[in-house]
């Protein structure tokens, strides 16, 4: 083996059709990232809606504010679970 090709002796070349297809792990990562973004946007939406409800002052008993806060906490927990799953998938 020549010295020029020595760095490439462990490289295995796959056929083009195999190399271009996305792996299952890549698809899982894409799906998880989309779910994380969706959960983060839902959290932001619930936070904004809760602020609007509080600023209007029509919710005297606080029932609606508490319900919106519960939804926000649920969406935050869901986003954290998706992030942990993404980290576990990327762990090598």
SENUTI-334177 format. One record per residue (C-alpha): z negated, y, x; residue number from 1; residue in one letter. Coordinates in Angstrom, 3 decimals. Example, Ala and Ser with C-alpha at 12.3 -4.5 7.8 and 13.67 -1.06 7.14 Angstrom:
<pt c3="-7.800" c2="-4.500" c1="12.300" n="1" res="a"/>
<pt c3="-7.140" c2="-1.060" c1="13.670" n="2" res="s"/>
//
This chain:
<pt c3="0.000" c2="0.000" c1="0.000" n="1" res="x"/>
<pt c3="0.931" c2="3.365" c1="1.372" n="2" res="x"/>
<pt c3="-1.593" c2="6.131" c1="1.847" n="3" res="x"/>
<pt c3="0.210" c2="8.291" c1="-0.705" n="4" res="x"/>
<pt c3="-0.338" c2="5.794" c1="-3.528" n="5" res="x"/>
<pt c3="-3.882" c2="4.822" c1="-2.534" n="6" res="x"/>
<pt c3="-5.640" c2="7.177" c1="-5.046" n="7" res="x"/>
<pt c3="-3.638" c2="5.610" c1="-7.881" n="8" res="x"/>
<pt c3="-4.337" c2="1.961" c1="-7.196" n="9" res="x"/>
<pt c3="-6.953" c2="1.684" c1="-9.996" n="10" res="x"/>
<pt c3="-4.888" c2="3.542" c1="-12.591" n="11" res="x"/>
<pt c3="-3.439" c2="1.306" c1="-15.256" n="12" res="x"/>
<pt c3="-0.531" c2="2.707" c1="-17.184" n="13" res="x"/>
<pt c3="-0.412" c2="1.867" c1="-20.867" n="14" res="x"/>
<pt c3="2.804" c2="1.860" c1="-22.856" n="15" res="x"/>
<pt c3="3.643" c2="5.196" c1="-24.458" n="16" res="x"/>
<pt c3="3.090" c2="4.022" c1="-28.034" n="17" res="x"/>
<pt c3="-0.426" c2="2.851" c1="-27.188" n="18" res="x"/>
<pt c3="-1.359" c2="6.020" c1="-25.306" n="19" res="x"/>
<pt c3="-0.172" c2="8.380" c1="-28.059" n="20" res="x"/>
<pt c3="-2.089" c2="6.765" c1="-30.884" n="21" res="x"/>
<pt c3="-5.537" c2="8.269" c1="-31.491" n="22" res="x"/>
<pt c3="-8.484" c2="6.013" c1="-30.888" n="23" res="x"/>
<pt c3="-10.938" c2="5.175" c1="-33.640" n="24" res="x"/>
<pt c3="-13.677" c2="7.067" c1="-31.788" n="25" res="x"/>
<pt c3="-11.469" c2="10.173" c1="-31.672" n="26" res="x"/>
<pt c3="-10.911" c2="9.998" c1="-35.421" n="27" res="x"/>
<pt c3="-14.637" c2="9.554" c1="-36.002" n="28" res="x"/>
<pt c3="-15.347" c2="12.621" c1="-33.899" n="29" res="x"/>
<pt c3="-12.799" c2="14.690" c1="-35.803" n="30" res="x"/>
<pt c3="-14.240" c2="13.609" c1="-39.150" n="31" res="x"/>
<pt c3="-17.793" c2="14.342" c1="-37.987" n="32" res="x"/>
<pt c3="-16.827" c2="17.792" c1="-36.716" n="33" res="x"/>
<pt c3="-15.193" c2="18.601" c1="-40.056" n="34" res="x"/>
<pt c3="-18.339" c2="17.386" c1="-41.858" n="35" res="x"/>
<pt c3="-20.568" c2="19.474" c1="-39.571" n="36" res="x"/>
<pt c3="-18.496" c2="22.586" c1="-40.281" n="37" res="x"/>
<pt c3="-18.569" c2="21.864" c1="-44.024" n="38" res="x"/>
<pt c3="-22.356" c2="21.385" c1="-44.003" n="39" res="x"/>
<pt c3="-22.821" c2="24.574" c1="-41.966" n="40" res="x"/>
<pt c3="-20.641" c2="26.551" c1="-44.382" n="41" res="x"/>
<pt c3="-22.537" c2="25.105" c1="-47.341" n="42" res="x"/>
<pt c3="-25.793" c2="26.153" c1="-45.666" n="43" res="x"/>
<pt c3="-24.443" c2="29.651" c1="-45.129" n="44" res="x"/>
<pt c3="-23.260" c2="29.790" c1="-48.747" n="45" res="x"/>
<pt c3="-26.659" c2="28.777" c1="-50.095" n="46" res="x"/>
<pt c3="-28.357" c2="31.303" c1="-47.838" n="47" res="x"/>
<pt c3="-26.065" c2="34.086" c1="-49.056" n="48" res="x"/>
<pt c3="-26.505" c2="33.073" c1="-52.677" n="49" res="x"/>
<pt c3="-30.289" c2="33.010" c1="-52.258" n="50" res="x"/>
<pt c3="-30.244" c2="36.482" c1="-50.738" n="51" res="x"/>
<pt c3="-28.112" c2="37.771" c1="-53.607" n="52" res="x"/>
<pt c3="-30.448" c2="36.235" c1="-56.198" n="53" res="x"/>
<pt c3="-33.472" c2="37.770" c1="-54.464" n="54" res="x"/>
<pt c3="-31.861" c2="41.194" c1="-54.147" n="55" res="x"/>
<pt c3="-30.983" c2="41.348" c1="-57.837" n="56" res="x"/>
<pt c3="-34.599" c2="40.757" c1="-58.781" n="57" res="x"/>
<pt c3="-33.781" c2="38.820" c1="-61.967" n="58" res="x"/>
<pt c3="-35.536" c2="35.641" c1="-60.808" n="59" res="x"/>
<pt c3="-39.123" c2="36.644" c1="-61.558" n="60" res="x"/>
<pt c3="-40.626" c2="33.145" c1="-61.493" n="61" res="x"/>
<pt c3="-38.796" c2="32.136" c1="-58.302" n="62" res="x"/>
<pt c3="-37.502" c2="28.852" c1="-59.743" n="63" res="x"/>
<pt c3="-33.885" c2="29.582" c1="-58.873" n="64" res="x"/>
<pt c3="-34.792" c2="30.838" c1="-55.378" n="65" res="x"/>
<pt c3="-36.794" c2="27.679" c1="-54.690" n="66" res="x"/>
<pt c3="-33.936" c2="25.491" c1="-55.895" n="67" res="x"/>
<pt c3="-31.432" c2="27.325" c1="-53.676" n="68" res="x"/>
<pt c3="-33.823" c2="27.044" c1="-50.724" n="69" res="x"/>
<pt c3="-34.099" c2="23.305" c1="-51.315" n="70" res="x"/>
<pt c3="-30.301" c2="23.000" c1="-51.303" n="71" res="x"/>
<pt c3="-30.127" c2="25.050" c1="-48.085" n="72" res="x"/>
<pt c3="-32.681" c2="22.823" c1="-46.365" n="73" res="x"/>
<pt c3="-30.779" c2="19.739" c1="-47.525" n="74" res="x"/>
<pt c3="-27.491" c2="21.039" c1="-46.132" n="75" res="x"/>
<pt c3="-29.193" c2="21.940" c1="-42.852" n="76" res="x"/>
<pt c3="-30.668" c2="18.449" c1="-42.579" n="77" res="x"/>
<pt c3="-27.264" c2="16.942" c1="-43.311" n="78" res="x"/>
<pt c3="-25.660" c2="19.059" c1="-40.577" n="79" res="x"/>
<pt c3="-28.342" c2="17.978" c1="-38.094" n="80" res="x"/>
<pt c3="-27.823" c2="14.316" c1="-38.990" n="81" res="x"/>
<pt c3="-24.060" c2="14.703" c1="-38.413" n="82" res="x"/>
<pt c3="-24.708" c2="16.380" c1="-35.044" n="83" res="x"/>
<pt c3="-27.045" c2="13.566" c1="-33.961" n="84" res="x"/>
<pt c3="-24.448" c2="10.971" c1="-34.994" n="85" res="x"/>
<pt c3="-21.795" c2="12.867" c1="-33.016" n="86" res="x"/>
<pt c3="-24.033" c2="12.871" c1="-29.939" n="87" res="x"/>
<pt c3="-24.681" c2="9.141" c1="-30.327" n="88" res="x"/>
<pt c3="-20.963" c2="8.424" c1="-30.580" n="89" res="x"/>
<pt c3="-20.201" c2="10.490" c1="-27.465" n="90" res="x"/>
<pt c3="-22.932" c2="8.834" c1="-25.410" n="91" res="x"/>
<pt c3="-21.331" c2="6.624" c1="-22.792" n="92" res="x"/>
//
